[in-house]
């Protein structure tokens, strides 16, 4: 039988520039890795797995850089037909860098929190298929800390006031807050520990190097009770939490207990999991050190590293560079003091937000320490169509080619996943690509691969997405406080949210996806994209309805207010119907996944509370309100729409009474009537889609497309004339002799 022979060559050592990193390599034997990869192929390819063969051969890696080699047995390849024929000698491709890092410290809470092993297995398969080899592995660490602290005399109650609840553990780990979402149960701690064993075993068997946690100094309040002379201070309030949850406790780095706890933690972790010699420690993530003096920061860095090295003589410290985004505190002198406190090459820094706000460019490539060029991309797991294709196309090459560059890898560091898949696919190709790509051509190839066939209208749709939502070039982030659908309603004379593109380009893409929908009715990826683009189009249209509603209030036109407020609420209800038609946009699945971990009714209640609160109030009184918002069916129906209905009712009273809208009163009432009750409710939401996504999307497009006020949106097109000319040029290139929408109307 003819089959594709896939030879995977796993790197055994680190890059030449930093031989200190030579300790970072997979210790799993090649034959065991080979069996694991063969099983992965079986899961992904299914019945065709026998047509592929995988070999793991560390000896063949040139310059100790990960490499793959593809050959076709007998010189031909006809299964599957879409794959190209290969030369007899095969094709060999080496990675550009030693490391491909994955995860933000928040990802485990915003996206992975309810994962069972089956979910993790799929995620790990995806990681392996995209070449990721340095993943963060934070699951289950609370059980190890519990072991350390209870040996010191602390109680389970002490642990419960320290650890965050299941959906908030990322932030209690970082010392941002404590206890919120708890009390965490012993069952949860045990189950997460068991899960971590499976995660680490699979990561290692796939040739990955897991990054385990280290001790950053954040301790339970009980430490002061047990050790009254310990030098423990209170950190500042991170997110306006009340006394119960705020102002966590930081053990002074020079206190003897710091080393005792830090070393004990590493030893307990080694006993439980084994070691991979790389540890993430972030003592000041969105928290300021008590002093900005170079001497103090030098001392802090050297003590943290000494603790790591005492616990593991081969330790490498991995630090998120996010703290350096606070440019007021972390100026060059402070950054240099912290980084140079550690021997060169014994620390790796994640340049966490390279695509928008790189740090390496003005720190002489992190003052000699190796760093990883990262794409953060997403905040809070929000769902806005967003990307910076130009930046991630050229940025990694600029970082690597910089004079005296210390770049050793690429990293994916989103706070949340499950959105904008095209951006992640594009970015991860940088692992192997030797130069920036022709993005237009890449997008064309992407549409063919994604949907299984080529269609010029679908291609054109994605070209419009490329030049609009995925063409952020002015430092925009995906996180906007003015998304009408998901933000608490506010009275603003004219809302001007972050829209960095001409909305007509987004609508043109919407037109084209609708135009071609009949040809892809059995394609789940096309359905997902159609719903996603329709969702984002409605999100932009809602700006128009909101601003017109507010304008009518300002001039006391009751009839206009009623019309525009009705249109806004109707749009939100239509979005709820749309989102309910696709399985990727269901609140019910999120809540069901949370409750699946429960062992009794009390734990079920708390897990559901965690799930609901994180994506809405994010705190007891909305301390981080709507930061992790999601445009999900059920969440609109049960949370966002009721907020807007209340807002419209109170605005209507202001119009009738000719009084000023009381925003403070509204905030109090909406919290008491909608937001807080939602966190505590137990009503069920569907876990399966309802309705035909294609029919619903087409109906919504027909309803709203000709209602759009094009002049209203010209304010968001910085170069509207140029943009329109470019749009006409693109349409002619694809053989269209009229605007897309005109063609669609005629069709």
C-alpha positions in Angstrom: 0.0 0.0 0.0 1.2 3.5 -0.8 1.4 5.7 2.3 2.9 8.9 3.5 6.0 8.4 5.8 6.1 11.1 8.3 9.5 11.4 10.1 9.4 13.6 13.2 12.8 14.6 14.5 12.7 15.8 18.0 15.3 18.3 19.3 17.5 17.0 22.0 19.2 20.2 23.1 18.8 24.0 23.2 20.1 26.6 20.8 23.9 27.3 20.6 23.6 30.8 21.8 22.5 29.7 25.3 24.1 26.4 26.3 22.6 27.0 29.8 19.3 25.9 28.2 20.7 22.5 27.2 19.0 21.1 30.2 15.6 21.6 28.5 14.8 18.6 26.4 12.4 15.6 26.4 13.6 12.7 28.5 11.0 10.3 27.1 12.6 7.7 24.9 12.1 8.1 21.1 10.1 4.8 20.8 7.6 5.9 23.5 7.2 9.3 21.7 6.7 7.5 18.5 3.9 5.3 19.9 2.2 8.5 21.3 2.4 10.3 17.9 1.0 7.2 16.2 -1.9 7.2 18.6 -2.4 10.9 17.9 -2.6 10.2 14.1 -5.2 7.6 14.8 -7.4 10.0 16.8 -7.1 12.8 14.2 -7.2 10.8 10.9 -9.3 7.9 12.0 -9.6 5.1 9.4 -6.8 6.6 7.2 -4.2 6.4 10.0 -2.7 3.2 8.4 -1.7 5.3 5.5 0.7 7.3 7.7 3.8 6.2 9.6 5.6 8.3 12.2 9.2 7.9 13.3 10.9 9.9 16.0 14.6 10.2 15.5 16.5 12.7 17.7 19.8 12.0 16.1 18.8 13.7 12.8 18.1 17.2 14.1 20.5 19.6 12.5 21.9 22.2 15.0 19.7 20.6 17.6 16.6 22.4 16.2 13.3 20.5 15.8 12.8 19.2 12.3 10.3 17.3 10.3 11.0 15.2 7.2 8.3 14.1 4.8 8.7 11.3 2.2 6.3 9.5 0.0 6.9 5.7 -0.2 7.3 4.4 -3.8 7.7 8.0 -5.0 4.0 8.7 -5.3 1.3 9.8 -3.1 -2.4 9.4 -3.9 -4.0 9.1 -0.4 -5.5 11.5 0.4 -5.7 13.1 -3.1 -5.4 16.6 -1.8 -1.8 16.1 -0.7 0.9 17.1 -3.2 3.4 14.7 -4.7 6.8 14.8 -3.1 10.3 14.5 -4.6 12.0 11.1 -4.0 14.4 12.6 -1.5 11.5 14.0 0.5 11.0 17.4 2.1 12.9 18.5 5.2 11.9 21.6 7.2 13.6 22.9 10.4 12.1 25.2 12.9 13.5 28.7 13.1 13.9 28.6 16.9 14.3 26.2 19.7 11.1 26.9 21.6 7.4 27.3 20.9 5.7 28.4 24.1 1.9 28.2 24.8 -0.5 29.7 27.3 -1.0 32.8 29.3 -1.3 32.3 33.1 -4.9 33.2 32.7 -5.8 30.7 29.9 -6.2 27.9 32.4 -9.0 29.8 34.0 -10.7 31.5 31.1 -10.6 28.5 28.8 -9.4 25.3 30.3 -10.9 25.5 33.8 -13.6 22.9 33.2 -11.5 20.6 31.1 -11.8 16.8 31.7 -9.1 14.5 30.3 -11.0 14.1 27.0 -10.8 17.9 26.5 -7.2 18.0 27.5 -6.3 15.2 25.1 -7.8 17.2 22.2 -6.0 20.3 23.2 -2.7 18.5 23.5 -3.3 17.0 20.0 -3.8 20.5 18.7 -0.7 21.7 20.4 1.4 18.9 19.0 0.0 19.4 15.5 1.0 23.1 15.7 4.6 22.4 16.8 4.2 23.8 20.4 6.9 22.3 22.7 7.0 24.5 25.8 3.6 24.6 27.3 2.6 26.0 30.7 1.4 23.2 33.1 -0.3 24.9 36.0 -3.1 22.4 36.8 -3.1 20.9 40.2 -0.6 23.1 41.9 -2.9 23.9 44.8 -2.7 20.3 46.0 1.1 20.7 46.2 1.0 24.0 48.0 -1.6 22.5 50.4 0.9 19.7 51.2 3.7 22.3 51.9 1.5 24.6 54.0 -0.2 21.9 56.1 3.2 20.5 57.0 3.8 23.9 58.5 0.7 23.6 60.6 -2.0 25.3 58.5 -5.6 24.0 58.2 -8.0 23.3 55.4 -9.8 26.5 56.3 -6.6 28.4 55.9 -6.3 26.9 52.4 -9.8 27.8 51.5 -9.4 31.5 52.4 -6.2 31.6 50.3 -7.0 29.6 47.2 -9.4 31.1 44.7 -12.5 29.2 43.5 -12.1 26.9 40.5 -12.8 29.7 37.9 -10.6 32.2 39.7 -7.4 30.3 40.6 -5.3 32.0 38.1 -5.5 35.3 40.0 -5.1 33.8 43.5 -1.9 32.2 42.2 -0.6 35.5 41.0 -1.5 37.2 44.4 -4.1 39.5 42.8 -6.8 38.4 45.2 -7.6 35.6 47.6 -10.5 33.3 48.3 -13.0 34.6 45.8 -15.2 31.9 44.3 -14.4 29.5 47.2 -14.4 27.6 49.3 -12.5 25.1 47.1 -13.2 21.5 48.1 -10.7 18.7 48.8 -12.3 16.7 46.0 -11.5 19.5 43.5 -7.9 19.7 44.7 -7.5 15.9 44.4 -9.2 15.7 41.0 -7.0 18.4 39.6 -3.9 16.7 40.9 -4.9 13.5 39.2 -5.6 15.4 36.0 -2.2 17.1 36.1 -0.5 13.6 36.1 -2.3 12.8 32.8 -1.5 16.2 31.3 2.2 16.0 32.1 2.5 12.4 31.0 1.1 13.2 27.6 3.0 16.5 27.2 6.3 14.6 27.9 5.3 11.7 25.6 4.8 14.2 22.8 8.3 15.5 23.3 7.1 18.7 25.0 8.9 20.4 28.0 6.2 21.4 30.6 6.7 24.6 32.4 5.8 24.0 36.1 5.1 26.7 38.7 7.5 28.0 41.2 7.0 29.9 44.5 6.5 33.6 44.0 6.0 34.7 47.6 2.2 34.9 47.9 1.3 33.2 51.1 -1.9 32.5 53.2 -2.8 34.9 55.9 -2.3 32.1 58.4 1.5 32.2 58.0 1.6 35.3 60.3 -0.3 33.4 62.9 2.1 30.4 62.8 5.2 32.6 62.4 4.5 36.0 64.1 8.0 37.2 63.4 7.9 36.5 59.7 8.2 39.5 57.5 4.9 39.5 55.7 3.3 42.6 54.1 0.0 43.3 52.5 -0.1 44.0 48.7 -2.2 46.8 47.3 -5.8 46.3 46.2 -5.7 44.8 42.7 -9.3 45.1 41.5 -11.2 47.0 44.1 -12.1 43.8 46.0 -13.3 44.2 49.6 -11.2 43.3 52.7 -12.2 39.7 52.6 -10.7 39.1 49.2 -8.2 41.9 48.5 -4.7 42.8 49.5 -3.0 39.5 49.5 0.0 38.6 51.7 3.5 38.7 50.3 6.4 37.1 52.2 9.5 39.2 52.1 12.1 37.7 49.8 14.8 38.0 52.3 12.9 36.2 55.1 14.3 32.7 55.7 10.8 31.3 55.3 10.8 32.4 51.7 13.6 30.0 50.8 12.2 27.2 53.0 8.8 27.3 51.4 10.1 27.8 47.9 12.5 24.9 48.1 9.9 22.6 49.8 7.4 23.4 47.0 9.9 22.3 44.3 10.9 19.2 46.2 7.2 18.2 46.7 6.5 18.8 43.0 9.5 16.8 42.0 8.3 13.9 44.2 4.8 14.1 42.7 5.5 14.8 39.0 9.3 14.7 38.3 11.1 17.7 36.9 11.6 19.4 33.6 13.9 22.1 35.0 11.9 25.1 33.9 9.6 27.1 36.3 7.3 30.0 35.9 7.6 32.6 38.7 5.8 36.0 38.5 5.9 37.9 41.8 4.7 41.2 40.4 2.1 40.4 37.8 0.0 43.7 37.8 1.4 44.4 41.2 4.2 46.9 42.0 7.2 46.0 44.1 7.6 48.0 47.3 10.7 49.7 45.9 11.9 50.7 42.5 15.5 50.9 43.5 17.9 48.9 41.4 19.5 47.4 44.5 16.2 46.1 45.8 15.1 44.6 42.4 18.6 43.0 42.0 18.2 41.4 45.4 14.7 40.1 44.7 15.7 38.5 41.4 18.8 36.9 42.8 16.8 35.4 45.8 14.1 34.0 43.6 16.7 32.4 41.3 18.6 31.1 44.3 15.5 29.4 45.6 14.8 27.7 42.3 18.4 26.6 42.0 18.5 25.2 45.5 15.4 23.2 44.8 16.7 22.2 41.3 20.3 22.9 40.5 19.4 22.9 36.7 16.5 25.3 37.2 15.6 27.8 34.4 13.4 30.7 35.5 10.6 31.6 33.0 9.1 35.0 33.6 6.1 36.6 31.9 7.2 40.0 30.7 3.7 41.5 31.3 4.8 43.4 34.4 7.1 45.5 32.2 4.0 46.9 30.4 3.7 49.2 33.4 6.1 51.6 31.9 5.7 54.2 34.7 7.3 51.9 37.2 9.3 49.6 35.0 11.7 51.9 33.3 14.9 50.7 31.7 16.9 50.9 34.9 14.4 48.8 36.8 14.0 46.2 34.0 17.7 45.9 33.7 18.2 45.4 37.4 15.7 42.6 37.6 16.9 40.8 34.5 20.7 41.0 35.2 20.2 39.7 38.7 20.1 36.2 37.2 23.0 34.6 35.4 22.7 35.1 31.6 20.9 32.3 30.0 19.3 31.0 33.2 16.1 33.0 32.6 13.7 33.1 29.7 11.4 36.1 29.4 8.1 36.0 27.6 7.7 39.2 25.6 4.0 38.7 26.1 2.5 41.3 23.8 5.0 41.5 21.0 2.5 42.1 18.3 1.3 45.3 19.8 3.6 46.5 22.5 7.0 44.8 22.4 9.5 45.3 25.2 12.6 43.7 23.5 13.0 46.6 21.1 14.0 49.1 23.8 15.7 46.8 26.3 18.6 45.7 24.1 16.9 42.4 23.6 16.2 42.0 27.3 19.8 42.9 28.3 21.2 39.6 27.2 18.6 37.2 28.6 16.9 34.9 26.1 13.3 35.9 25.3 10.3 34.5 23.3 8.4 36.6 20.8 4.7 36.2 21.8 1.3 37.0 20.4 -1.1 37.8 23.2 -4.1 38.7 20.9 -7.0 38.0 23.3 -8.0 39.4 26.6 -10.5 37.6 28.8 -11.6 35.1 26.2 -13.7 37.8 24.5 -14.9 37.1 20.9 -14.4 40.1 18.8 -13.2 39.5 15.2 -9.7 40.9 15.6 -6.1 40.4 14.5 -2.9 42.2 13.5 -1.9 40.1 10.5 0.8 42.5 9.3 2.5 42.6 12.7 2.6 38.9 13.3 3.8 38.4 9.7 6.9 40.5 10.0 7.4 40.9 13.7 9.0 37.6 14.5 11.5 38.0 11.7 12.4 41.5 12.9 12.9 40.2 16.4 15.1 37.4 15.3 17.2 39.5 12.9 17.8 42.4 15.3 21.4 43.1 16.2 22.5 41.0 19.1 19.1 39.3 19.3 18.5 36.9 22.1 15.2 35.6 20.7 14.9 31.8 21.3 11.3 31.1 20.2 7.8 32.0 19.5 4.9 32.0 21.9 1.1 31.9 21.9 -0.1 33.7 25.0 -3.8 34.5 24.7 -5.8 34.9 27.9 -8.6 32.9 26.3 -9.0 30.8 23.2 -11.9 29.6 21.0 -12.0 32.7 18.7 -10.3 34.0 15.5 -8.8 30.7 14.5 -7.3 32.2 11.3 -4.9 34.3 13.4 -3.6 31.3 15.3 -3.1 29.2 12.2 -1.3 32.1 10.5 0.9 32.9 13.5 2.0 29.3 14.1 3.3 28.9 10.5 6.0 31.4 11.6 7.6 28.4 13.4 8.7 27.0 10.0 8.5 29.9 7.5 11.8 31.4 6.5 10.4 34.8 5.5 7.1 36.8 5.8 4.3 35.6 3.6 2.1 37.1 0.9 -0.9 37.4 3.1 -3.4 37.7 0.2 -2.2 34.4 -1.2 -2.1 32.7 2.2 -5.7 33.7 2.8 -6.8 32.2 -0.5 -5.0 29.0 0.4 -6.5 29.1 3.9 -10.1 29.2 2.6 -9.5 26.3 0.3 -8.0 24.2 3.1 -10.5 25.2 5.7 -13.6 24.4 3.6 -12.2 21.6 1.4 -12.7 23.4 -1.9 -12.1 26.7 -3.6 -14.8 29.3 -4.2 -13.8 32.8 -5.5 -16.6 34.5 -3.5 -15.6 32.9 -0.3 -12.0 33.8 -1.1 -13.1 37.4 -1.6 -15.0 37.4 1.6 -11.9 36.4 3.5 -9.9 39.1 1.7 -12.3 41.7 3.0 -11.9 40.2 6.5 -8.1 40.4 6.0 -8.2 44.1 5.2 -10.7 45.0 7.9 -11.1 43.2 11.2 -7.8 41.4 10.8 -5.8 44.5 9.8 -5.3 46.3 13.1 -2.2 48.4 12.6 -2.5 51.2 15.1 -2.0 49.4 18.3 -5.6 48.4 18.9 -6.3 45.5 21.3 -9.2 43.0 20.9 -10.6 44.3 24.2 -13.0 47.3 23.9 -15.1 48.7 26.8 -17.7 49.9 24.3 -19.1 46.8 22.7 -22.8 47.5 22.9 -23.9 43.9 23.3 -21.8 42.8 26.2 -21.0 46.0 28.2 -23.2 47.4 31.0 -25.3 50.1 29.3 -24.1 53.6 29.9 -25.4 57.0 28.8 -22.9 58.5 26.4 -23.7 61.4 24.0 -22.0 59.6 21.2 -20.3 56.2 21.6 -17.1 55.9 19.7 -15.8 52.4 20.2 -12.6 50.9 18.9 -13.5 50.3 15.2 -10.2 50.3 13.3 -11.7 49.4 9.9 -14.4 50.5 7.5 -17.5 48.4 8.5 -18.5 48.2 4.9 -15.6 45.8 4.4 -17.0 43.6 7.1 -20.4 43.8 5.6 -19.0 42.9 2.1 -17.5 39.8 3.6 -20.9 39.0 5.2 -22.6 39.5 1.8 -20.3 37.0 0.2 -20.5 34.4 2.8 -24.3 34.6 2.6 -24.1 34.4 -1.2 -22.1 31.2 -1.1 -23.9 29.6 1.9 -25.9 27.1 -0.2 -22.7 25.4 -1.4 -21.5 24.7 2.2 -24.6 23.6 4.1 -23.0 20.5 5.4 -19.7 22.2 6.3 -19.5 22.8 10.1 -16.6 25.2 9.8 -18.4 27.3 7.2 -21.4 27.4 9.5 -19.3 28.5 12.4 -17.7 31.3 10.3 -21.0 32.4 8.9 -22.5 32.7 12.4 -19.4 34.4 13.7 -19.3 37.1 10.9 -23.1 37.6 11.2 -22.7 38.0 15.0 -19.9 40.6 14.6 -21.8 42.5 11.9 -24.8 42.8 14.3 -22.4 44.0 17.0 -21.3 46.8 14.8 -24.8 47.7 13.6 -25.9 48.0 17.3 -23.6 51.1 17.6 -25.8 52.9 15.1 -29.0 52.0 17.0 -27.5 53.0 20.3 -26.3 56.4 19.2 -29.5 57.2 17.4 -31.4 56.2 20.5 -29.3 58.5 22.7 -29.6 61.3 20.2 -33.4 61.1 20.4 -33.2 61.3 24.2 -31.0 64.5 24.0 -33.6 66.3 22.0 -36.6 64.7 23.8 -38.1 63.0 20.8 -40.1 60.3 22.4 -41.3 58.7 19.1 -37.8 58.4 17.7 -36.6 57.1 21.0 -39.2 54.3 21.0 -38.3 53.4 17.4 -34.6 53.2 18.0 -34.7 51.5 21.4 -37.1 48.9 19.9 -34.6 48.3 17.0 -31.7 47.8 19.5 -33.6 45.3 21.6 -34.9 43.5 18.6 -31.3 43.2 17.2 -30.2 41.7 20.5 -33.0 39.2 20.4 -32.1 38.3 16.8 -28.5 37.8 17.9 -29.7 35.4 20.7 -31.6 33.4 18.1 -28.5 33.3 15.8 -26.1 32.2 18.5 -28.4 29.5 19.6 -28.1 27.8 16.2 -24.4 26.9 16.6 -22.8 24.7 19.3 -19.8 27.0 19.7 -22.0 29.8 21.1 -23.9 28.2 24.0 -23.8 29.2 27.6 -25.4 25.9 28.5 -22.2 24.0 27.6 -20.1 26.2 29.8 -22.3 25.7 32.8 -22.8 22.0 32.2 -19.0 21.5 32.0 -18.6 23.3 35.3 -21.3 21.2 37.1 -19.8 18.0 35.7 -17.0 18.2 38.3 -19.5 18.3 41.2 -19.7 15.4 43.7 -22.7 16.8 45.6 -25.4 19.4 45.4 -23.4 22.0 47.4 -20.4 21.7 45.1 -22.6 21.9 42.1 -24.1 25.2 43.2 -20.7 26.7 43.8 -19.2 25.5 40.5 -22.2 26.9 38.6 -21.7 30.2 40.5 -18.1 30.3 39.5 -19.0 29.7 35.9 -21.6 32.4 35.8 -19.7 35.0 37.8 -16.5 34.8 35.9 -18.1 35.8 32.6 -20.3 38.5 34.1 -19.7 40.3 37.4 -16.2 38.8 37.9 -16.3 39.5 41.6 -18.8 40.1 44.4 -19.9 43.5 43.1 -18.6 43.6 39.5 -15.0 44.5 40.4 -13.9 43.3 36.9 -17.3 43.7 35.4 -17.7 42.1 31.9 -14.0 41.6 31.4 -14.5 38.0 30.4 -17.8 38.6 28.5 -19.0 36.2 25.9 -21.5 36.6 23.1 -23.3 33.3 23.9 -26.9 32.2 23.5 -28.3 32.1 27.0 -26.0 34.8 28.2 -27.8 37.4 26.0 -31.2 36.0 27.0 -30.6 35.8 30.7 -28.1 38.7 31.3 -27.3 41.2 28.5 -30.9 41.7 27.1 -32.4 42.2 30.6 -29.8 44.8 31.3 -30.7 46.7 28.1 -34.4 46.4 28.8 -33.9 48.0 32.2 -31.7 50.7 30.7 -34.4 51.5 28.0 -37.1 51.6 30.6 -35.2 54.1 32.8 -34.3 56.1 29.7 -37.9 56.3 28.7 -38.9 57.7 32.1 -36.2 60.4 31.6 -37.6 61.3 28.2 -41.1 61.5 29.5 -40.2 63.4 32.6 -37.6 65.6 30.9 -35.1 64.7 33.6 -31.4 63.8 33.4 -30.7 60.1 33.3 -29.3 59.0 36.7 -26.5 56.6 35.8 -25.5 56.0 39.4 -29.1 54.9 40.2 -29.2 52.7 37.1 -25.9 51.0 38.1 -27.3 50.2 41.5 -30.6 48.9 40.2 -29.1 46.8 37.3 -26.7 45.2 39.8 -29.5 44.3 42.2 -32.1 43.2 39.6 -30.0 41.6 36.9 -26.3 41.1 37.5 -26.2 39.7 41.0 -29.2 37.4 40.5 -27.7 36.0 37.4 -24.6 34.8 39.3 -26.8 32.9 41.8 -29.5 31.5 39.4 -29.7 27.8 38.6 -31.9 27.8 35.5 -30.9 25.5 32.7 -29.8 26.5 29.3 -29.6 24.4 26.1 -26.4 22.4 25.5 -27.4 21.6 21.9 -28.0 24.1 19.1 -31.6 25.1 18.1 -32.6 26.0 14.6 -30.9 26.1 11.2 -27.9 28.4 11.3 -27.9 29.0 7.6 -31.6 29.9 7.4 -31.3 32.1 10.5 -28.1 33.9 9.3 -29.7 34.5 5.8 -32.9 35.9 7.4 -30.9 38.2 9.6 -28.8 39.4 6.7 -31.9 40.1 4.6 -33.5 42.0 7.5 -30.5 44.2 8.5 -28.3 44.7 5.4 -30.4 47.2 3.7 -31.2 49.1 6.9 -27.5 50.1 7.5 -26.9 53.8 7.4 -23.6 53.9 5.4 -23.0 57.6 6.1 -23.2 56.8 9.9 -20.2 54.5 9.6 -18.0 56.7 7.6 -16.7 58.2 10.9 -14.9 54.9 11.4 -13.2 54.8 8.1 -10.2 57.0 8.5 -9.6 57.0 4.7 -13.1 56.2 3.5 -12.5 57.3 -0.1 -9.3 55.3 -0.4 -10.9 52.3 1.3 -13.8 52.4 -1.1 -11.5 52.6 -4.1 -9.6 49.6 -2.8 -12.9 47.8 -2.4 -13.9 48.4 -6.0 -10.4 47.3 -7.2 -10.6 44.1 -5.2 -14.1 43.3 -6.6 -12.9 43.8 -10.2 -9.9 41.5 -9.5 -12.4 38.8 -8.6 -14.5 39.3 -11.7 -17.3 41.3 -10.1 -18.8 44.2 -12.2 -20.9 45.6 -9.4 -20.8 45.9 -5.6 -21.3 42.6 -3.8 -24.5 43.6 -2.1 -26.0 44.7 -5.4 -25.2 41.3 -6.9 -26.7 39.6 -3.8 -29.9 41.6 -4.0 -30.3 40.6 -7.7 -29.6 37.0 -6.9 
